[in-house]
Amino acid sequence: MGKLAARSLRYRIGGFTATFLALLIGATLVMACGGLMETGIRNVAPPERLVGADLLITGDRTHEVATGKKHKKKTALPERVPLPAALVDKARAVPGVRSATGERTFDAAVLGDAEVKAQAHGWESAALTPYGLTAGSEPVTRNDVVLDAATARRAGATTGDRIRIAAHGSAATYTVSGIARARAAVPQATLFFSTAEAARLSGRPETVADIAVTLAPGAQLDAVRKGMGEALAGNPVTLLSGDDRGAVE
């Protein structure tokens, strides 16, 4: 049979080549799709700046769209959904919770010869990585700002310097009160303002971007998660733990 097939190829070389190429391309596509599916199932973005939080509470980013009389489809929204700041106290009151931090997160830029785009937060968020001061002091007044070490180096700034920072559609001059370094690697350029100034610059002081929760010693995550769901019932929130926390960043 093998010899007969080999002899017949002399008269069907075109068809054989086309069939072989079609099978090769088809097999390649199947393997590529399988690889993409496997990556989508297994690939996660572990938390970096929020690695110190045991549980993260975010606004529900899904939206239901009617696709028929009895059918609805959920669509994921790309933007953040803010949470009422009043939920922070409710989260803090759940048994087993050591701390609940309402985060302000907004875009900012250090202006100058070397403009540095960054994410800005209130200083209370620094403990979630954690960030520790390597020079200077924490921001206290509305004119203070703390830069992470990499951002300070790129901007050529050190403690005591006056720098221009743009945020929420305006720019102002701030004093670099301190330089901070993260215990874990955080590639995102980061700035920290005082709590009051971060609330003002976020544009919506009555809301927070997310709520970062840490557990008391001996508390069980599943029990706290259940209690959190009951305490925040009626509010469209999503509870994230483990590597799912990285999605918030």
Number of C-alpha atoms within 10 A of each C-alpha: 6 7 7 8 9 10 11 11 13 10 10 10 11 11 11 13 12 11 11 12 12 12 12 11 11 12 12 12 12 11 12 12 12 12 12 12 12 11 11 10 9 7 11 13 12 15 20 21 26 23 20 18 23 17 25 24 26 22 19 17 17 15 12 11 11 11 10 8 6 6 9 12 11 12 11 10 11 8 7 14 17 19 23 16 19 12 20 23 13 13 24 19 16 21 14 20 23 14 19 23 22 25 23 29 22 19 16 24 19 23 17 12 9 10 14 17 18 19 16 25 27 25 23 16 24 22 16 19 20 18 19 16 17 13 15 15 16 22 21 15 15 15 16 21 30 31 27 23 22 17 22 22 12 14 18 13 17 20 17 13 12 16 18 14 20 16 19 12 8 9 14 11 15 19 20 24 23 25 27 25 19 19 12 14 10 17 9 15 19 25 29 27 29 21 19 14 21 24 21 15 23 22 14 15 15 13 20 24 23 26 26 25 24 21 18 14 9 7 14 12 17 9 13 21 19 12 18 22 18 11 16 16 10 8 13 13 19 14 17 18 17 13 14 15 25 18 11 16 12
